[in-house]
Amino acid sequence: MKQITIVHEDRAGLLADISDLLANVGVNIESIDAESVGSTAIVSLIVDRYDDALKALTDSPFHAISEEALVVCLPDKPGELARLMHRFKEASLNLRSVIILKRDAGKAFVALVTSRTEEAINLVKDVLVS
């Protein structure tokens, strides 16, 4: 699964502009996480039509970065995410993004992004969905 990260100057209306841009090309946002760090906004997106979204963002004033996201499935109960995060800690593997995508029927689907994807795949192969 691909994740798109946008790094932009934080300002009022930024999310409206990004969501309008994607809506205008028929892209549905499946997951969004937006954070401000000082005067910088970091927006992480998972969309239904990745290629169309990336093209639209590339042709816009937004700086979009494409990243490979691993999707894992965990039991939806206290402590499961902590157990998974300890695997990364023990392997000294930094996570750049963690997004809970969906919780349903006792399961939680989580997207993980790291710069060391191959190592991460080996670390989570028992819970890896894609």
N, C-alpha and C positions, 0 to 999 in steps of 0.2 A: 504494500500500500504506500502511496506517496502522500507526503504532507507538504503543504506550501507554507512558508514562513515569510511574513512581510515585516520589514524593519523600516519605520518611517518616523518622521517628527510627530510627536503626539500633539493632537489638536482636536477641538470640538468638531464633530461631524466625520471624523476619519472612518469609523465603522459604517456609517451611512454611505459614504462614497465608495468604499470597497464592496459592500453588499449590493449597491446599485449597479456598479460596474459588472459584477458577476451575474446579477439578475438580467441585465441587458443582453448578455450572450447566452442566456438559458442555462446557467450553471446553478445547481442547488448546493447550498452549503450544508454538509452533513454534520460537521463539528467545527466549533470556533472557540478559540481561547485568546483573549486579548489582555495584555498587561502593559502597564506603564513603568518605565525605569527612568527616573528623572524626566527629561524632555523627550525621551524616545519611547515609541509604542512598538510592541512586538505582538504580531497577530499570527496565530497558527490556525491553519484551515485544512480540513479534509472535505473534499468536494466530490460530487458524483461524476463530473466530466473534467478530469484533471488536465488533459491537454488543452482543452478550450479555456479553462481558467488560467493556466499558465501563459498562454498566448495573450489573452486579454490583459493580464497583469504586466506582461513584458512590454506591451504597447502603451502602457499607462505610466504615470509618474511614480508608481509604487515600485519599490525594490523588492522583488520576490525571489526567494531561495527555495529550491526544490530539495526535499530530503526524503530518504527512505524511512518509512515508519513500520515498525514491527507491531503486529497485533497479537496480543495474548489473551487467553481466556482463563479467568481465575474464579474460584468459588466466591460468591458474593457474601462474604462474612468478615467480621472484624479480624484484622491481623494478616489477611492474605496478601494485600498490597505490601505491607511491611516486610513480610517474608521474602517477597520478590525483590524489594528494594535492597534487602540485605545481601542478596546474591551479587548485585551490582557493586555494593560497597566492598564486599570481600574480594571481588575481582578488580577493584580500583578502576571501575568502568563508569565514567561520568555520563549521566543522562542529560540531554539538552531539552527534552520535552517529554512530559507524561500527561496523557489526556484520557480520562475515562469516557469511552465512546457510548457505552450502553450498559444498562443493568437490566437483566431480564431472567426470569425463571431460575433464580438462584445462581446466576453466572454474571460476571462482570467482564466486559471486553475493554481492553486498555491498549492505547497506541503509545509506543515508546520510540524515541529518536535518540541516537547516539552517533558519534563520529566513527565508532568502531563496530559497524554493523555485523560483520562476520563473527566477531567474538561474542556479540550480544546474542546472535542466533544460537550459538552453541550453549550459551548460558541459560536460555529460556526454551530450548527445544521441546521440553516436556509439556509446555503450555502454549506453544506457538500455534497461531491460527494462520497467519500469513506474514 
